[in-house]
Amino acid sequence: MGYGAKYAEVEKPGEEARPRLAEMRTRVEGFCLTPREVKAHLDRVVIAQDEAKKALAVAICNHYNHVRRCLEDATLADRHHLKPNVLLLGPSGSGKTH
């Protein structure tokens, strides 16, 4: 099986993926954290890095809120939405994974 065939299988969610997609949709629709709450969680698992935690918390909240709004109103998904990528750099042990 070549790469293209394997990739095609991943692109088409089967019956077994539907419950997982429904669960993910429920989680997105239920997301109600503020950036301050996300940063508070990051404070428990990441030492220092305060500016990075603030920026990441805002990016996470913006992403989930945009996705939730698109689920509520499909016309919003057609509009251009600037979603900046987040790149975490740092030495081993600095908390990038968390």
C-alpha positions as CSV (number, residue, x, y, z in Angstrom):
1,M,0.0,0.0,0.0
2,G,1.5,3.3,-1.1
3,Y,1.5,6.5,0.9
4,G,-1.4,8.0,-1.1
5,A,-3.7,5.0,-0.4
6,K,-2.9,5.1,3.3
7,Y,-3.5,8.9,3.3
8,A,-6.9,8.4,1.6
9,E,-8.0,6.1,4.3
10,V,-7.3,8.7,7.0
11,E,-9.1,11.4,5.1
12,K,-12.5,9.5,5.1
13,P,-13.7,9.0,8.7
14,G,-15.5,5.7,9.0
15,E,-18.3,4.5,11.3
16,E,-15.8,4.0,14.1
17,A,-14.7,7.6,14.0
18,R,-18.1,9.1,14.4
19,P,-18.5,8.7,18.2
20,R,-15.0,10.2,18.6
21,L,-15.9,13.2,16.3
22,A,-19.2,13.7,18.3
23,E,-17.2,13.7,21.6
24,M,-14.7,16.2,20.2
25,R,-17.6,18.4,19.0
26,T,-19.1,18.3,22.5
27,R,-15.8,19.3,24.1
28,V,-15.4,22.2,21.7
29,E,-19.0,23.4,22.3
30,G,-18.5,23.1,26.0
31,F,-15.2,25.0,26.1
32,C,-15.7,28.0,28.4
33,L,-12.3,28.7,29.9
34,T,-10.9,32.2,29.9
35,P,-7.3,33.0,29.1
36,R,-6.7,33.6,32.8
37,E,-8.0,30.1,33.6
38,V,-5.9,28.5,30.9
39,K,-2.8,30.3,32.2
40,A,-3.6,29.2,35.8
41,H,-3.5,25.6,34.6
42,L,-0.3,26.2,32.7
43,D,1.2,27.7,35.9
44,R,0.7,24.3,37.6
45,V,2.7,22.4,35.0
46,V,5.2,24.9,33.6
47,I,7.8,26.8,35.6
48,A,8.4,30.5,34.7
49,Q,7.8,31.3,31.0
50,D,5.0,33.8,32.0
51,E,4.9,35.7,28.8
52,A,4.8,32.5,26.7
53,K,2.0,31.1,28.9
54,K,0.0,34.3,28.5
55,A,0.4,34.2,24.7
56,L,-0.5,30.5,24.5
57,A,-3.5,30.9,26.7
58,V,-4.9,33.7,24.5
59,A,-4.2,31.6,21.4
60,I,-5.9,28.5,22.8
61,C,-9.0,30.5,23.8
62,N,-9.2,32.3,20.5
63,H,-9.0,29.0,18.6
64,Y,-11.7,27.2,20.6
65,N,-14.0,30.2,20.5
66,H,-13.6,30.6,16.8
67,V,-14.3,26.9,16.2
68,R,-17.3,27.0,18.5
69,R,-18.7,30.1,16.6
70,C,-18.2,28.3,13.3
71,L,-20.1,25.2,14.5
72,E,-23.0,27.5,15.5
73,D,-22.9,29.5,12.3
74,A,-21.4,27.7,9.3
75,T,-21.2,30.9,7.2
76,L,-18.4,32.1,9.6
77,A,-16.2,29.2,8.5
78,D,-16.2,30.6,4.9
79,R,-14.7,33.9,6.1
80,H,-11.0,34.5,6.4
81,H,-9.8,33.9,9.9
82,L,-6.2,34.7,10.8
83,K,-5.0,31.9,13.1
84,P,-1.3,32.4,13.9
85,N,0.8,29.3,14.5
86,V,2.4,28.8,17.8
87,L,6.1,27.7,17.9
88,L,7.5,26.8,21.3
89,L,11.3,26.9,21.5
90,G,13.4,26.1,24.5
91,P,15.9,23.7,26.1
92,S,14.9,20.3,27.4
93,G,13.0,20.5,30.6
94,S,11.6,24.0,30.0
95,G,8.0,22.8,29.8
96,K,7.3,22.9,26.0
97,T,5.3,19.6,26.1
98,H,3.0,20.7,28.8
